[in-house]
Amino acid sequence: MSHDVDLFVIGGGSGGVRAARVAAGFGARVALAESRDLGGTCVNLGCVPKKMLVYGASYADDFEHARHYGWSTAEPQFDWPSLLRNKNREIARLNQVYARLLADSAVRLIRQPARLIDAHTVEAGGERVRAAHILIATGGRPYVPDIPGSEYAITSDQAFHLPQMPRRIVVAGGGYIAVEFASIFHGLGAAVTQLYRGDLFLRGFDGGLRTHLREQLSLRGLDLRFKSAIKQIVRLDDGSLELSLSDHSKLQTDCLLFAKGRRPVVDDLGLANTRAALDTRGYIAVDEHCRTAEPSIFAVGDVIGRVQLTPVALAEGTAVARLLFRPDTVRPLDYSLIPTAVFSLPNIGTVGLSEEQAIERHHRIRIYESRFRPLKLTLTDSSENTFLKLVVDADSDRVLGAHMVGPDAGEIIQGLAVALKAGATKQVFDDTIGVHPTTAEEFVTMRTARVAV
């Protein structure tokens, strides 16, 4: 049966746009449907605007530290509407960049929601398009727990568009989004309380890293409350919120931000019209090639719930396009040693195994750690410390993991990820001459280890 296009992409985020452009570059006829702003979560409600807010929040420290370096300035004043206005202007520019990239690649853009009619047919805006292959890249959305009064809370989506900066804010959650927004609002001057039902936030990250970040955030004045959950939310007459907590205490705030994770966008996709199915977690089930149970339909990015990071979605989208239209160039996707950063203040950077993961996998390991006051802060009143850690296999000497809490952690970890991907040993680190004086050089000068079994 003839087809109108070789590939129809549902979703104009990172993974979908990348797959569409690569496929078109291979000569495929491609259409992409997206009813919202191009760029997906990352560009519009995630990575990019979040990093802009982190930059904005970090200036509070810069202004304070400048005094100790001889700079005398008037008392700085922060204007939330100015930050949002400038952020929105840049995001709008990026939306246009994405549209231009698709146009330049000869990808047909349909600005309508799309749904599956069958294994080869997509309906968008009343039009039915026959496709040899279909790619679902619809991403995810924030999860809001079903508790009394939850309608009074906001999520990270709304946080990027608040008309005014709250004086008091409670951030509920223990993942990286919660930690980042707690740091952002605290840096911008709000009184911040972070609630998490577990013992310590950032579950799955290295234990030493998590503990160190908790200490640093507490020193900065964040109110961190663990083993604490919200049972009910009531709006008071003055517009503020009263939270009833699991320990029977109450907490008043001007704004409550739920950062309780994300859920895949699979509603109204028409999956039931095909053999594509959801897994037990509610994500679209795919094989190692991102193919669903329907051979003509693929899915990538947050909607499959593997590793929910923009660079991973880009890699998956590229892999699908290569598999379909240039199979001679296919390389297996490798989900190991994926570096990631948490843009808290201070930042986190991590790649590879945590100490706990290495032990669970029965490695005999050596642990190298360093805690120190960064040179930049030695002239200031700040007591903030940087934390560095290497997890090393004691038998092979291979570095299994690298972890950091401190300024520019993400930038530093990216370089270390290349080394770990290449199989670097601790001896290679030791033989590498450091750049002095930098924080990064500490990764190649740590010599004292403790053994963990």
C-alpha positions as CSV (number, residue, x, y, z in Angstrom):
1,M,0.0,0.0,0.0
2,S,1.3,3.5,-0.9
3,H,2.2,5.9,1.9
4,D,2.0,9.7,2.0
5,V,5.2,9.9,4.1
6,D,8.0,7.6,5.1
7,L,8.0,8.8,8.7
8,F,5.3,10.5,10.7
9,V,6.5,12.0,14.1
10,I,4.0,12.8,16.8
11,G,5.7,15.3,19.1
12,G,8.0,18.3,18.5
13,G,10.4,17.9,21.4
14,S,14.0,17.1,21.4
15,G,13.7,13.4,20.4
16,G,11.0,14.0,17.8
17,V,12.6,16.9,16.0
18,R,16.0,15.2,16.0
19,A,14.5,12.0,14.4
20,A,12.6,14.0,11.9
21,R,15.6,16.0,10.8
22,V,18.0,13.0,10.6
23,A,15.5,11.0,8.7
24,A,14.8,13.8,6.2
25,G,18.6,14.2,5.8
26,F,18.6,10.5,4.7
27,G,16.1,11.4,2.0
28,A,12.9,10.3,3.8
29,R,9.6,12.1,3.4
30,V,8.8,13.2,6.9
31,A,5.9,15.0,8.6
32,L,5.8,16.1,12.3
33,A,2.7,17.0,14.3
34,E,3.0,19.3,17.3
35,S,0.2,21.5,18.7
36,R,2.2,23.3,21.3
37,D,5.5,25.2,21.2
38,L,8.3,23.5,19.4
39,G,11.2,22.2,21.5
40,G,9.2,20.2,24.0
41,T,9.7,20.3,27.7
42,C,13.4,21.0,27.5
43,V,13.2,24.2,25.6
44,N,9.9,25.5,27.0
45,L,9.3,24.1,30.5
46,G,12.5,22.4,31.5
47,C,16.3,22.4,31.0
48,V,16.7,25.7,29.2
49,P,14.4,28.1,31.2
50,K,15.4,26.3,34.4
51,K,19.1,27.0,33.8
52,M,18.2,30.6,33.1
53,L,16.5,30.8,36.5
54,V,19.5,29.1,38.1
55,Y,21.8,31.7,36.6
56,G,19.5,34.4,37.9
57,A,19.5,32.9,41.4
58,S,23.3,32.5,41.4
59,Y,23.8,36.3,41.2
60,A,22.9,36.6,44.9
61,D,26.1,34.9,45.8
62,D,28.1,36.8,43.2
63,F,27.0,40.2,44.6
64,E,27.9,39.1,48.1
65,H,31.3,37.7,47.2
66,A,32.2,40.7,45.1
67,R,32.5,42.9,48.2
68,H,35.4,40.7,49.4
69,Y,37.2,41.3,46.1
70,G,37.1,45.1,46.4
71,W,33.9,45.8,44.6
72,S,31.6,48.4,46.2
73,T,28.1,48.6,44.7
74,A,24.7,49.8,45.7
75,E,22.4,47.2,47.3
76,P,21.2,45.0,44.5
77,Q,17.5,44.8,43.7
78,F,15.9,41.8,42.0
79,D,12.9,42.1,39.6
80,W,11.1,38.9,38.9
81,P,9.1,40.2,35.9
82,S,12.3,41.3,34.2
83,L,13.8,37.9,34.5
84,L,10.7,36.2,33.1
85,R,10.3,38.7,30.3
86,N,13.9,38.2,29.1
87,K,13.5,34.4,29.6
88,N,10.3,34.4,27.5
89,R,12.0,36.3,24.7
90,E,14.8,33.8,24.5
91,I,12.5,30.8,24.5
92,A,10.4,32.4,21.7
93,R,13.6,32.8,19.7
94,L,14.4,29.1,20.3
95,N,10.9,28.1,19.2
96,Q,11.6,29.9,15.9
97,V,14.9,28.2,15.6
98,Y,13.3,24.8,15.8
99,A,10.7,25.7,13.2
100,R,13.4,26.9,10.9
101,L,15.4,23.7,11.4
102,L,12.4,21.6,10.4
103,A,11.7,23.8,7.4
104,D,15.3,23.7,6.2
105,S,15.2,19.9,6.5
106,A,12.0,19.8,4.3
107,V,10.0,18.3,7.2
108,R,6.3,19.1,6.9
109,L,5.1,20.6,10.1
110,I,1.5,20.1,11.2
111,R,0.5,22.4,14.1
112,Q,-2.3,20.1,15.4
113,P,-2.6,17.3,17.9
114,A,-2.3,13.9,16.3
115,R,-3.6,10.4,17.1
116,L,-3.2,6.9,15.7
117,I,-6.0,5.5,13.6
118,D,-4.2,2.3,12.8
119,A,-0.6,1.0,12.5
120,H,0.1,3.2,9.5
121,T,-2.4,6.1,9.7
122,V,-2.3,9.3,11.7
123,E,-5.0,11.8,12.0
124,A,-4.1,15.4,12.7
125,G,-6.3,18.5,12.3
126,G,-9.0,16.4,10.4
127,E,-6.4,15.1,7.9
128,R,-5.4,11.5,7.7
129,V,-1.8,10.8,6.7
130,R,-0.6,7.3,5.7
131,A,3.0,6.6,7.0
132,A,5.3,3.7,6.4
133,H,6.6,4.3,10.0
134,I,5.4,6.3,13.0
135,L,7.4,7.7,15.9
136,I,5.8,8.8,19.1
137,A,7.7,11.4,21.0
138,T,5.1,13.1,23.1
139,G,7.2,13.5,26.3
140,G,5.8,13.8,29.8
141,R,4.0,16.2,32.1
142,P,4.3,16.9,35.9
143,Y,2.4,14.6,38.2
144,V,0.0,16.1,40.8
145,P,-0.9,13.9,43.7
146,D,-4.5,13.3,44.5
147,I,-4.8,14.9,48.0
148,P,-7.4,17.3,49.3
149,G,-6.7,20.8,48.1
150,S,-4.1,19.8,45.4
151,E,-5.8,22.2,43.0
152,Y,-4.2,25.1,44.9
153,A,-0.7,23.9,44.2
154,I,1.4,24.6,41.1
155,T,3.9,22.4,39.2
156,S,7.2,23.3,37.5
157,D,5.2,24.2,34.4
158,Q,3.5,27.1,36.2
159,A,6.6,28.0,38.1
160,F,8.1,29.4,34.9
161,H,5.2,31.8,34.5
162,L,4.3,33.0,38.0
163,P,3.1,36.6,37.8
164,Q,5.1,37.5,40.9
165,M,7.8,35.9,43.0
166,P,6.4,34.3,46.2
167,R,7.7,35.5,49.5
168,R,7.3,32.0,51.0
169,I,7.3,28.8,49.0
170,V,7.1,25.1,49.8
171,V,8.6,22.7,47.4
172,A,7.2,19.1,47.8
173,G,9.4,16.4,46.3
174,G,12.9,14.8,46.5
175,G,14.0,14.5,42.9
176,Y,16.2,16.8,40.9
177,I,13.4,19.1,39.9
178,A,12.4,19.7,43.5
179,V,16.0,20.3,44.6
180,E,16.6,22.7,41.7
181,F,13.5,24.8,42.3
182,A,14.2,25.0,46.0
183,S,17.6,26.4,45.2
184,I,16.2,28.8,42.6
185,F,13.6,30.4,44.8
186,H,15.9,30.5,47.8
187,G,18.6,32.2,45.7
188,L,16.1,34.8,44.5
189,G,15.1,35.7,48.0
190,A,12.1,33.6,49.0
191,A,11.8,31.7,52.3
192,V,11.9,28.1,51.1
193,T,10.8,24.8,52.8
194,Q,11.4,21.6,51.0
195,L,9.4,18.6,52.0
196,Y,10.2,15.0,51.1
197,R,8.6,11.8,52.4
198,G,11.9,9.8,52.3
199,D,14.9,9.9,54.5
200,L,17.0,12.0,52.1
201,F,16.4,13.6,48.7
202,L,17.9,12.5,45.3
203,R,17.3,8.8,45.7
204,G,19.6,6.8,43.4
205,F,22.4,9.3,43.6
206,D,25.6,8.5,45.5
207,G,25.0,8.6,49.3
208,G,28.0,10.8,50.1
209,L,26.9,13.3,47.4
210,R,23.4,13.4,48.8
211,T,24.5,13.9,52.4
212,H,27.0,16.7,51.4
213,L,24.4,18.6,49.4
214,R,21.9,18.4,52.3
215,E,24.6,20.0,54.6
216,Q,25.4,22.7,52.1
217,L,21.7,23.6,51.5
218,S,21.1,23.7,55.2
219,L,24.0,26.0,55.7
220,R,22.5,28.3,53.1
221,G,19.3,28.5,55.1
222,L,16.9,26.2,53.3
223,D,14.4,24.6,55.5
224,L,14.8,20.9,54.6
225,R,12.2,18.5,56.1
226,F,12.5,14.8,55.4
227,K,10.1,12.0,56.4
228,S,7.4,14.6,55.9
229,A,4.4,14.5,53.6
230,I,1.4,16.7,52.8
231,K,-2.0,15.4,53.8
232,Q,-4.2,18.3,53.1
233,I,-4.1,21.8,51.6
234,V,-6.4,24.6,52.6
235,R,-6.6,28.1,51.1
236,L,-6.9,30.8,53.8
237,D,-8.9,34.0,53.6
238,D,-5.7,36.0,52.8
239,G,-4.9,33.8,49.8
240,S,-2.1,31.9,51.6
241,L,-2.1,28.1,51.9
242,E,-2.1,26.0,55.1
243,L,-0.6,22.6,54.7
244,S,-1.4,19.8,57.1
245,L,1.6,17.4,57.3
246,S,2.0,13.8,58.2
247,D,3.5,14.6,61.6
248,H,0.3,16.4,62.5
249,S,2.0,19.9,62.2
250,K,0.8,22.7,60.0
251,L,2.8,24.9,57.7
252,Q,1.7,28.2,56.0
253,T,3.0,29.4,52.7
254,D,2.2,31.7,49.8
255,C,2.9,29.0,47.2
256,L,3.1,25.2,47.0
257,L,5.1,23.7,44.2
258,F,4.6,19.9,43.6
259,A,7.7,18.3,42.1
260,K,6.6,14.7,42.5
261,G,7.9,13.4,39.2
262,R,6.5,13.3,35.7
263,R,4.1,11.0,33.8
264,P,4.2,10.1,30.1
265,V,1.8,11.9,27.8
266,V,-0.1,9.0,26.3
267,D,-3.7,10.2,26.6
268,D,-5.7,10.4,23.3
269,L,-2.9,8.9,21.2
270,G,-5.1,6.1,19.9
271,L,-2.7,3.4,21.1
272,A,-5.6,1.0,21.4
273,N,-6.0,1.2,17.7
274,T,-2.7,-0.6,17.3
275,R,-0.7,-3.3,19.0
276,A,1.5,-0.7,20.8
277,A,1.0,-1.1,24.5
278,L,2.0,0.4,27.9
279,D,4.3,-1.3,30.4
280,T,3.4,-1.8,34.0
281,R,4.6,1.8,34.9
282,G,2.4,3.4,32.3
283,Y,5.1,4.2,29.7
284,I,5.0,3.0,26.1
285,A,6.7,-0.4,26.0
286,V,9.6,-0.7,23.5
287,D,12.4,-3.1,22.6
288,E,16.1,-2.3,22.4
289,H,15.5,-0.4,19.1
290,C,12.7,1.7,20.5
291,R,10.2,-0.3,18.5
292,T,6.8,-1.0,20.1
293,A,4.8,-4.2,19.7
294,E,3.5,-2.7,16.5
295,P,6.4,-3.2,14.1
296,S,5.7,0.1,12.3
297,I,5.5,2.2,15.4
298,F,8.4,3.5,17.5
299,A,8.7,5.7,20.6
300,V,11.5,7.7,22.2
301,G,12.2,10.0,25.0
302,D,10.3,10.6,28.2
303,V,7.3,8.7,27.0
304,I,9.2,5.4,27.2
305,G,10.6,6.2,30.7
306,R,14.2,4.8,30.3
307,V,16.5,7.7,31.1
308,Q,14.6,10.9,31.0
309,L,17.2,13.3,29.9
310,T,17.3,15.5,26.7
311,P,20.6,14.1,25.4
312,V,19.2,10.6,25.7
313,A,16.0,11.5,23.7
314,L,18.3,13.0,21.0
315,A,20.3,9.8,20.9
316,E,17.2,7.6,20.7
317,G,15.7,9.8,17.9
318,T,18.9,9.6,15.9
319,A,19.1,5.8,16.4
320,V,15.5,5.3,15.1
321,A,16.1,7.4,12.0
322,R,19.3,5.5,11.3
323,L,17.6,2.1,11.8
324,L,14.8,3.0,9.4
325,F,16.7,4.8,6.7
326,R,20.4,4.1,7.0
327,P,20.6,0.7,8.8
328,D,24.2,0.3,7.8
329,T,25.1,3.1,10.2
330,V,23.2,1.7,13.2
331,R,25.0,1.4,16.5
332,P,23.4,0.0,19.6
333,L,22.2,2.5,22.2
334,D,24.4,2.4,25.3
335,Y,22.6,3.6,28.4
336,S,25.7,3.1,30.7
337,L,27.9,6.0,31.9
338,I,25.4,8.7,31.1
339,P,26.6,11.9,32.8
340,T,24.0,14.2,34.4
341,A,23.9,17.4,36.4
342,V,21.5,18.7,39.0
343,F,21.5,22.5,38.9
344,S,21.0,23.1,42.6
345,L,23.1,25.8,44.2
346,P,25.7,24.4,44.6
347,N,25.6,22.2,41.5
348,I,25.8,18.4,41.3
349,G,27.6,16.5,38.5
350,T,27.7,12.7,38.4
351,V,28.6,9.9,36.0
352,G,28.9,6.1,36.5
353,L,28.2,4.0,39.5
354,S,27.5,5.3,43.0
355,E,29.3,3.7,45.9
356,E,26.1,1.9,46.8
357,Q,25.5,0.6,43.2
358,A,29.1,-0.6,42.9
359,I,28.7,-2.7,46.1
360,E,25.3,-4.0,45.0
361,R,27.1,-5.2,41.8
362,H,29.7,-7.0,43.9
363,H,32.6,-4.9,43.0
364,R,35.5,-4.7,45.5
365,I,36.0,-1.0,45.5
366,R,38.3,1.8,46.7
367,I,36.7,5.2,47.5
368,Y,38.6,8.5,47.0
369,E,37.0,11.6,48.5
370,S,37.9,15.2,48.9
371,R,36.2,18.1,50.7
372,F,37.6,21.5,50.5
373,R,36.8,25.2,50.4
374,P,37.0,26.5,46.8
375,L,39.7,29.1,46.2
376,K,37.2,31.6,45.1
377,L,35.5,31.6,48.5
378,T,38.7,31.9,50.6
379,L,38.4,35.7,50.6
380,T,34.7,35.6,51.6
381,D,32.6,34.7,54.6
382,S,31.1,31.7,52.9
383,S,31.6,28.3,54.6
384,E,30.6,26.3,51.5
385,N,32.6,23.3,50.7
386,T,33.1,21.4,47.5
387,F,32.8,17.6,47.4
388,L,34.6,15.2,45.0
389,K,34.4,11.4,44.9
390,L,35.8,8.6,42.7
391,V,34.6,5.0,42.9
392,V,37.3,2.7,41.7
393,D,37.2,-1.1,41.1
394,A,40.0,-2.5,43.4
395,D,40.7,-5.4,41.1
396,S,40.9,-3.7,37.6
397,D,41.7,-0.2,38.9
398,R,39.0,1.1,36.5
399,V,37.2,4.2,37.6
400,L,33.5,3.2,37.9
401,G,32.0,6.5,39.0
402,A,32.8,10.2,39.5
403,H,30.7,12.5,41.6
404,M,30.9,16.2,42.5
405,V,29.0,18.9,44.5
406,G,30.3,22.4,43.8
407,P,30.4,25.2,41.3
408,D,30.4,24.2,37.6
409,A,30.1,20.5,38.5
410,G,28.2,19.7,35.3
411,E,31.0,21.3,33.2
412,I,33.7,19.2,35.0
413,I,31.8,15.9,34.9
414,Q,31.2,16.1,31.2
415,G,35.0,15.8,30.6
416,L,35.3,13.0,33.1
417,A,32.5,11.1,31.4
418,V,34.7,10.9,28.3
419,A,37.4,9.4,30.4
420,L,35.2,6.9,32.0
421,K,33.6,5.9,28.7
422,A,37.2,5.3,27.4
423,G,37.8,3.0,30.4
424,A,40.2,5.2,32.3
425,T,41.8,3.6,35.4
426,K,42.8,5.4,38.6
427,Q,46.4,5.2,37.4
428,V,45.5,7.2,34.3
429,F,43.9,9.8,36.6
430,D,47.1,9.8,38.7
431,D,49.3,10.2,35.7
432,T,47.3,13.1,34.4
433,I,48.8,16.5,35.2
434,G,46.2,18.9,36.7
435,V,45.3,22.4,35.7
436,H,46.3,24.6,38.7
437,P,44.7,26.2,40.6
438,T,41.3,24.7,39.7
439,T,38.7,22.5,41.4
440,A,38.9,20.0,38.5
441,E,42.6,19.2,39.3
442,E,41.5,17.6,42.6
443,F,40.1,14.7,40.5
444,V,43.7,13.8,39.5
445,T,45.4,14.4,42.8
446,M,43.4,12.3,45.2
447,R,45.7,9.6,46.6
448,T,44.2,8.3,49.9
449,A,41.5,5.8,49.6
450,R,39.2,3.8,51.9
451,V,38.1,0.3,51.0
452,A,34.4,-0.6,50.8
453,V,33.2,-4.1,50.4
